[in-house]
Amino acid sequence: MTERPTTAVVLGGSLAGMLAARALADVAGHVTVVERDVLPAGPEPRRGLPQARHVHQLWSGGVHALEELLPGIVGRLHDAGAHRLPVTEDMVALSPYGWYRRWAESHHMLLCSRDLLDATVRAAVLADERISLVDGTEVLGPVGSAAAVTGVRIRPHRSGAAERTLPADLVVDATGRGSRAAHWLTELGLPEVERREVDSGVAYASRVFLAPAGAREGFPVVNVQPDPRTGEPGRGGVLLPVEDGRWIVTLFGSRGAEPPTGAADFLRYAREDLRHPVIAELLTHAEPLTDVAYTRTTANRRHHHERMAAWPENFAVVGDALCALNPIYGHGMSVAAQSAVALRDTVRRHGWGSAGLARRIQKAVARPASAAWDLALGMDVFYPGATENGPTLRERLVAAYVGRLLYTATGNGRIAARVTDVTSLERGAEVLLTPSVLLAALVGPLRPALSGPPLTAEERKAAGLSP
């Protein structure tokens, strides 16, 4: 650390930006968050986050990182209505290879609405006197050169407001899918960044329901997954219990099988178009609370900033601005939390002003993003039209092996636990390549396939279904 006060500016006030600001507050004198929208005071929708209307979960790998950044935040979320769901003990999931059994807990998820999560985290972050918020303000671009960024130009939205420059020892772009970082870098004189997009064409339709009275506490997640290997459009759905006894239900379909945009056909799609009608059955006695929220912004998009031959000092890119993922896999928020920890630890390890610090930051935050990227591509790359040339040979080979593991996991609890090691972002994919896992994949499931969803008799009764 240098002796003079250091300043950081974070662009974007969503979850990734707030967590980056909290991470930097531990290693900088002051952090300013610049946000385009005027942020709400509580758990309310905001215009710049339309995907908040759909299902979200925080995997345990992200939960641990969140608690490390904001000690006590998980308890605050629980007090506000969020709940802890053990994986796979409280999951009813139809995979492309059959129903998973509800094995004993290996990891967990934190479940609540995105509005509640963002508001709770935002309040905790902005309570820190080292962090200030400038919202209702447009980011015009960085100041500096190809060698180093020295600040950022901003302009408030209010009429007649003048442009000004915020100087910074580090500028972090967390502006999400709409990030202009690639354009800013070329304007500074740097080459174009390597970029890949895998667009499965998936559209989402979501509604919020009030669960039947008996099913408002302790109900499992229900997930009907598509099978992208068939070459046909995929259709799926997720029922996610959140706070206040509500269920968020998201139906999704790829090109040619998009879910309906209106309420009239919502249940019909869940009943007739998914691989199993369990979600529609569970909604029979639930009360709809909202209209259908719809989005098509689901493409996986990866900017490989860490591979660039030249990178300016004092600039970093995180969150969806770096790696935007199909939200259905639920990894974006966990990646944001893990990346924020990596950002803080990199500055601590090397110190402000050290040569190549920004490049080191970019490589560090790329690691959790890359892990989630590989998981998303393992499914989405197989949808028709997802890429120009289809999956690569490597992607086909990896998918074949992962598919064998998922099939084995339907009837082998040990392999199910190893798979959730990776999907929870707690461990790297190397745990799936040990000799014992390879042997188990060769043998296959140890127990016969389930014939239907593994809901207990009590859960069926609570939801108003016959035993």
Disulfide bonds with the S-S distance in Angstrom:
none
